[in-house]
């Protein structure tokens, strides 16, 4: 009995069957049988099969009415005798050692049920296009649920396993092999790869089925079954019974559809019907780069072009691409998705072209530049990307890529050559050699070159024009003779003022930048630009007399002079009330009640409340606003000069005691308050943190002798008072002191609280964050990790969970950083390290947040302030005040900060940077749109917030060297990518690496991020 049975279905195979069967006769392993099934052929297929069977008894022939390939294979399988089976179609072939090598592996891999080798396409007997080596499948069912992993004759199958699942499904008239692999995987069959390309698929013009609708329908049926249960399988592996996660269904469907769309375009047809046939929407995380790579493969296989494949094939398919781009723009999960797909397609094709021949692929131009010849200006109408392939003699040095605005000057190319390759030039640039289309370096001409080399590099514009006009006819003649132009590509003709055409590219750039600047200026004019009239402390060099009634009367001559109702004060009032617990008070005294905002909140907690202030105007205004039924009395009182009377159960006094000019006067106030409290009574006070108490920590720089810390210490030192509760925030402290027996003591309870966000501008602008201290320089450079966050929130779509940190997890990370000695650095300081040669010290990092979602202000910023870390926030300016609509495919998008909130955030130890205008992938955009995204977002932030913006975070981390250069030309000094790693001393400032902090990260993983 033979070890292996080869099953060969054949229908109308008279032109290919002989070579297929001959590949079996050539096998180095001879113990095989081949069952040929003539599936109702009407040509000479049966005759050829019979001839082979007559000559070699290892061949057997079965005949049946045409029933389809699945039924034919099943018929052959029923007659098979070998333990192992290979399905070999009548137009394919096996390498001579195929059976020997595969069967040898059945002994070394005894657990394997399906051994699969690599496969390749043959055109006229020679390898064509891409080969497909065998790859180990870690999860065969998950992979066969998404795609067909190998050609049918690349597999050697255990016959008993095939019997378990009933062979091929006769209803599957296409994709039947893929369906078989998936069913085998679902029942737990073991797959094993075998190295080597031992299965050949012969291809010829028209060999790919033109019935792509049928191919798509059956392929989608296989994919959908892989994501659901399959009633055909009686005993699946339990974990695989319901298929793989539905989350991967859309991606798998569109991978198949995209390949078939490419094949359709390659065959010269319109893919619209295919695109509309897929019920599953493009998944929100669809990757245009992956889809374009799949499409390129489909285009080539569908077109079956001659060699070289490109750029000739491009000219045949390019008219199909505008409709393709428009369809994907309408249905894509992200804005400009179709544009990104087609541009990525162009560049992937360009990657396959030689670097020494000029070529144009869509809007991408490949241009060889020979450094041994003059570098010239280029006029490139319709070109968006210029890829310069840099040659020096026979050596390719590398490539440069530029975004093009119709033309590019030689000086621009030369500058990049200096930067990237460190090259210096001795006037190799001929600034008059403006060219068009497909040539850049003119052929050598000794006399002309000698004259050019001798000419000064600073010749005037008039000289350039005259020399250009004189040379135009020569260049046309010389290049035609040298073969640089074909007969189909006419030589350029002279144009008026041609020396200025290349300069027009720069003029177009400048025009767009100016338009965006004016747009931003107009937008900022519509926003309120009034300087806040409210205040929280002395302004400038003001030296007020706080101890005089006249000062306060002048202050309260205007209503609500310090904006007592803002969110910062309101939150502080509520936190102060929380320190009262649930206690009710019989008699209470409020000192410095101002206009009674807190008084009205306190009144419900006190049976009899006396509210006082040094200003008669303030007291009168407070009384006029009080509810009639509240038990509140109002009285003017000078805290320093008047008696407090009492005794009281509660005394409240906030944001006033630092106005007393020295500690002696403060001590008098402390004695008064202690003397006016009943035993067990409480004194509650809230005051701002001042730098005078803690010079290296966050606080206000007001010119007082003490702040919250000094005031608290004075009260705690009084023998009749002890601190019982303290609520600390980065900007103030709220303290509760209890009157105890002389010398008594309570262990204080200390809690951390957050300040309100956004901070009022008049508050935020006066804060000295982290004491105004900058990170000092070190003796040697220490690599800097830049951590990348998106949201700090518990809410959001499950599919976006990776990009969210819970507030608890984020706080744990900040606590770890602080406790292990890490310090935050601003991007401005990092830039200064590069510019000034300063070196960052050890354990210094930068924290960045993309998208400017509102949770940054409500959740992240309070924690950053609490733990003392500066941060950077990157804003998509065209979405400000709206929502993260780029995530809308996942559900309700997160709200974004408003301009008013951003203005406050910008003064809250946060560096604002640009994140584009619309949050789109920059590589999807035409040059003008790209420039508007980069220049427009920078201008809008600068005009609306009144501060210079030097940093950009490329949306989705999508950038390349050409985009990086445009960012630099827009005035950015720092560009942040999504490429992992830390910032080294030799880093490109416009392409800095960042470390993504993903949800669920462990502490050890987080620590590893810090060290790259």
Protein Blocks (a to p, Z undefined) as FASTA:
>chain_A
ZZbdcddddehilmmmmmmmmmmmmpmblbdcdddddehiablmlmmmmmmmmmpmkbcc
dddddebjklmmmmmmmmpmbfbdcdddfkbccdfklmmmmmmmmmmmmmbmbdcddddd
deehiaehjaddddddfblmlmmmmocfbdfklpccdfklmmmnopaafklmghklmmmm
mmmmmnopacdddedjfbdcdddehkacfblmlmmmmmmmmmmmmmmccfklmbgcfklm
nopafklmmmmmmmmmmmmmmmmmmnopafklmmmmpmbacdfklcfklmmmmmmmmmmm
mnopaddfblklmmmmmmmmmmmmmmmmmmmmbehklmmmmmmmmmmmmmmpcfkbccde
hjaccddddfkbccdddddehiabdcddddehjbcfbdcddddehiacfklmmmmmmmmn
opacehkacfklccehjafbdcddfklmmmmmmpcfkbcfklmmmmmmmmmmmmmmmmmm
nopacfklccddddehklmmmmmmmmmmmmmmmmmmmmmmmmmmmpccbdcfbdfbdehj
bccdfkbfklmmmmmmpghklopmbmklmmmmmmmmmmnmmadcfbdcdehklnommmmm
mmmmpfbdcdddfblklmmmmmmmpcfkbccddddddfklmceeiadfbdcdehklmmpg
bfklmmmmmmmmmmmpcehiacdddddddfklmmmbccdfbfcfbdfklmmmmmmmpmkb
ccfbdcddfkbccdddddddehiacddddddddddddddfklmmmpcghhlpacdddfbd
cdddddddfbdcfbdcfklmmmpccfklmmmmmmmmmmnopacddfklmmmmmmnopacd
ehiacdddehjiaklmmmmmmmmmmnopacdddddfklgoiacfklmmnoccdddddfkl
mmmmmmnopacddebjnopafklpcfklmmmmmmmmmmmmmmmnopacfbdcdehhiacf
klmmmmmmnopabdcdfbecdddfkbcfklcccddddehiafklmmmmmnZZ
